[in-house]
Amino acid sequence: MSWIFGTNKKTSEEVHEKETSKLGFDPEQVSNVSNIISSGTSFDASRLHPLAGLEKGVEYLDLEEEQLSAIEGSQGLIPSRGWSDDLCYGTGAVYLLGLGTGGAYGFIEGVRNITPGSPGKLKLNTILNHITKRGPFMGNSAGVLALTYNIINSTIDSVRGKHDASGAIVAGAVTGAIFKSSKGFKPMAYASGLTAGAAALWSGVKGSVLE
């Protein structure tokens, strides 16, 4: 069947010679491992080391970093490779910030609501109840806002081909309106204004730091 696949004897011999030169011994002449070790060939046991051959370069790992985002003005305080990085970093950071802020507020609220003369376990339980009530609520709300904002902001940036304060403010306004869309027009307007103001403040801080 060699005439169908285009192989010939010469090619097989070349492959065999290549394998022999690469391994340092003829694999067809060896029946077990002990014959390889005891033979007087150029076999080197050090080549079995996991780190052997690194001086020739690493061929099986891609060590090159992915390119950063090429959108104009997209690089912020942390180098970003695109909207996925902004989504992960931004949402995670805002969630943790909201969780910590809500937990601190719940701690203060719990201390204020402690019943005078109550036992220590009851005092601790009161504080923990307020922390777990305020912390996750504020963290989840902030995380949802950040997630929605980053998606909208990245979409606006990709359509316009650049990232600037005006796009961030529009994304903040739309995010606030969506977040309170089930509460009526006035809550939507208030939330839209607050998130737009927060986006403008963040853009100003980021711009001043980068400059």
PEGICOR-V132926 format. One line per field, one symbol per residue. burial: 1 if it has 24 or more other ideal C-beta (glycine too) atoms within 12 Angstrom, else 0. A space follows every 10 residues. Layout:
BEGIN
burial: ???
END
This chain:
BEGIN
burial: 0000000000 0000000000 0000100000 0000000000 0000000000 0000000000 0000000010 1001010001 0010111001 1011101110 0110011001 0000000000 0000011001 1001100110 1111111111 1111011000 0011101111 1111111111 0000000000 1100110111 0110000000 0
END
